[in-house]
Amino acid sequence: MTTVTIDDETHEKLKKLKEKEGSKSFNQLLNDIAEKELEIPDSEDMFGSMNLKDSEEVRSHKDRAERYD
């Protein structure tokens, strides 16, 4: 953990932003701001997920993958 020193004006702005964004903590607020500014995708976006409609699509995908084993 690290301590950051800010002036009173910045603290008031961060408190208002924390309330507006519904953040549970300053840490969460600052982390969300940093991720947005650095364009870091959410973990769901980063790793993705297969949205398959039925098990046939899964079977088809597995069959293709097994051909290369």
NORZIRA-V515592 format. One record per helix or strand of 3 or more residues. SS is the DSSP state (h for helix, s for strand). FROM is the first residue (numbers start at 1). TO is the last residue. If there is no record, write none. Layout:
# NORZIRA-V515592
ss=SS from=FROM to=TO
ss=SS from=FROM to=TO
This chain:
# NORZIRA-V515592
ss=h from=8 to=21
ss=h from=26 to=37
ss=h from=43 to=47
ss=h from=55 to=66
